[in-house]
Amino acid sequence: QVQLVESGGGLMQAGGSLRLSCAASGRPFSSYHLGWFRQAPGKERVFVAVISRSGVSTNYADSVKGRFTISRDNAKNTVYLQMNSLKHEDTAVYYCEAGDGASMFRSAYTYWGQGTPVTVSS
């Protein structure tokens, strides 16, 4: 199994930046893809970004392209989400999820953490 712990969320004004981290343990870190998802109040959890096992391939939701960057450090067993130019609509609880496919769909992922909340003031 895989254990995931997100951190780095908080309160930020629109236009600011935050970096989220997700520390993983269990299976070898390089053996699975990592996705970031978010769930806004009253909404379903949706795809944000994904990075492949090797870190070579990444994909982003249209809503965050050009603003967010996903990366991973396999030596540190950690995946990151750098969030720049934050907007009020980015407000959500952010989750990292581990799976065997680099997909935008949650069905591809088996494990996730407790989430870290991000609030962007307007």
C-alpha positions, -999 to 999 in steps of 0.1 A, spaced: 0 0 0 9 37 -3 6 63 24 3 100 14 5 131 35 -2 165 20 10 198 34 17 234 25 -19 248 21 -30 280 37 -45 314 31 -33 335 2 -45 367 -16 -53 364 -52 -22 367 -74 0 350 -47 18 317 -47 18 285 -26 37 253 -29 20 221 -18 40 190 -9 29 153 -7 52 129 12 48 92 2 57 60 19 50 23 13 57 11 -23 88 25 -40 80 60 -49 91 57 -85 66 28 -91 35 49 -93 21 80 -109 10 109 -88 -20 132 -94 -32 163 -77 -70 168 -73 -90 194 -55 -125 196 -40 -141 230 -36 -170 235 -11 -201 218 -24 -184 204 -54 -170 170 -65 -133 163 -64 -117 172 -98 -84 167 -116 -57 193 -113 -24 178 -125 -6 145 -129 30 134 -132 43 101 -146 65 76 -127 97 90 -142 86 126 -140 90 131 -177 53 135 -186 29 160 -170 -7 170 -178 -28 198 -163 -64 208 -161 -72 237 -185 -81 259 -155 -45 257 -141 -24 255 -172 3 281 -172 -1 288 -135 5 255 -117 35 232 -120 37 196 -108 70 180 -100 84 151 -81 117 143 -63 120 105 -63 150 107 -40 129 125 -14 97 105 -20 78 138 -25 56 153 -51 50 191 -53 24 214 -68 37 249 -73 7 273 -76 13 307 -90 -11 335 -99 -37 321 -75 -74 329 -81 -103 328 -58 -117 299 -77 -86 278 -67 -100 277 -32 -104 240 -23 -90 211 -4 -61 197 -24 -53 159 -24 -25 140 -39 -34 105 -52 -13 76 -63 -21 51 -90 -9 29 -118 -19 52 -147 -12 89 -154 -49 98 -158 -72 128 -153 -98 104 -139 -100 94 -103 -107 58 -112 -71 54 -120 -59 61 -85 -60 39 -55 -45 59 -26 -49 95 -14 -40 115 16 -60 136 41 -58 167 19 -45 202 26 -69 232 24 -61 262 2 -81 294 6 -76 323 -19 -91 356 -9 -107 377 -36 
